[in-house]
Amino acid sequence: MIIGRFFVDARIRERTAYGVTNERIVIVSGLFKSSVKSLSLRTLSDISLDERDDGSGTITFGPAQTSALFVAGRGARQQSPAFEGIVNARSVQQTIRDAQRSATQPSQAS
């Protein structure tokens, strides 16, 4: 069962897609049933980057959340939404920041 979990996690990552629009961050994932997580760029507070030496990394959205088990010292964590294991993570983070700035600027009427 322990080894099988690694294969399931790899398959889920393989079937996960990330998107950035002019208004939202979108994460589509799921093994047997698709799940869509959508976050507004206007209300998104924290964006953090965990970058590896090869430029890949994880971008996490929102503050880190902890569960009661973590507080009790068992090490379990509830995760915030994230773009996990993406290439050119710093470039993607900059794209998100640019989109976020555009989304929060007042629109100009023609």
N, C-alpha and C positions, 0 to 999 in steps of 0.2 A: 504494500500500500504506500509506503514512504517513497519508493522509487517511482511508482506510478504517478504520484503527485507532480513530479518534475515534468513528465511527459504531458500531463494535462495543462500545467502552467505554460509550457512552451506552445502548445496548441492554441490556448486562449490568446497569448501574445501574438501569435501568427494571424489570428482572426480579428485583431483589434486595429481600428483605423482612427486617425486623429485628423481634425480639421480646424482651420481658423477662417472665420468669415469677417466681414466688416462689423459685425455685431456680437458674434458668439464664438466660444470655444466648444467643439463637439468631439465627444469620445464615443465611438461605436464599438461594442465588444460583445462577447458571448460565445459559448461553445455550441450549445444546441438551440438557444434562443437569443436573438439579438437584444441588446440593451443599449439605450442611447442616453448619454449624459450631456447636457447642454448648459453652459455657463455664460451669463451675460458679461461682456467686456466692460460695460458701464459700472457694474457692481462688484467686479472682481477686485479683491483687495491685494492679497499677497501672491507674488509669483516668485518661486525660488528655483534655482538651477543647481543641479548636482552633476558636474561635468567630469568625464574621465579623460585620461591622457590622449586618447584617440579622437576626442571631439564629440563623442557620443555622450548621452546622458539622459537625465530625467528632469522634466520641468513639472513642479508641483504647484497646484492652484489652491489658494486659501491657506489659512493658518494650520500648523500641525495640530492634529487632534489626538488626544490620548484616551484610552479606555480605562475603566476601573482596574483591569488586570495590570496595566502598565503602572498605574499609580501604586498598586500593591506590590510592585517589584517583580512581576512575572515576565515583563518584557513584551506583552502583546500590545499592538498599536492599531488604531483605526486610521486608515489612510485617507488623505484628502485626494480629490481627483488629480490625475497626473498623466502627462505624456511620458511613458516609460521606455527607456532604451532606444531613444531616437538618435539618428545621425545628425551631425551639425547642430547640436543642441543650442549652442549660443546664438547661432543665426536664427533658429526657430524662435527662441526667446525674444530676440530683437523684433522679429516679424509680429509677434504677439503684442509687444509693447507699442509698436507703431500703430497696429490696429486698435489698440486700447486708447491711444491718444486721439486717433481719428474719431472713435466712437463717442468720446466724451467732449469733443469740441462742438460748440453750437453749430447747427446747420445754417447755411447761408441760402436765403431764398433768392431765386433768380428774378 
